[in-house]
């Protein structure tokens, strides 16, 4: 069996679940979600066993700190999914929705000005998991950087959070790839952690409501104007209309 013998709709469906077809074959890479690039030794041992049993015996790290297990035959996908479920892990991280969170090691790094692991884990639960069923105009990437050294490049994500003396510097509208844009920082340094989370949520809601299908958040900001978007993010109207926006 080759890639061409698998129905295109089936390939698309599997991609939505985090299984990416290996070019020219009937094999797939399973994108395993790490949350923020951190795994326990127990999880690593079990994933090593999984790649021997179901895949090629290799594990590949992505630029977004998820893991991919290549070489999984089409007919073994269901068994692999059942195995992951048994060890409380999952595949995903594709499609027009909030993507897995990326974080630097600001929690343990001597330069870190915030607890990047704790923040990214909360972002993962609130927005990767909490908004998983919400379809957006395009992918939406979030990164947490511990300090202005910018190792994880928060300003090249749709929303980036950077540790700053006394608070959080938030960038919006960054992206990289075939087209790239440098995210712009909000004019205010946010000093309250919960307010930082609210701004992230408002950015997602704004993109859901005012973004156009196929455009990235940077395009939405350019079309609407940075000052307009910033003003909406610093007010609470979007959160007050959350249920209405999510029904759209």
Buried (B, 14 or more C-beta within 10 A) or exposed (E): EEBEEBEEEEBEEBBEBBBBBBEEBBBBBBBBBBBBBBBEEEBEEBBEEBBEEBBBEEBEEBEBBBBBBBBBBBEBBEBBBEBBEEBEBBBBBBBBBBBBBBBBBBBEBEEBBBBBBBBBBBBBEBBBBBBEEBEBBBBBBBBBBBBEBBBBBBBBBBBBBBBBEEBBBBBBBBBBEEEEBEBBBBEBBBEEBEBBBBBBBBBBBBBBBBBEEEBBBBBBBBEBEBEEBBEBBBEEEBEEEBEEBBEE
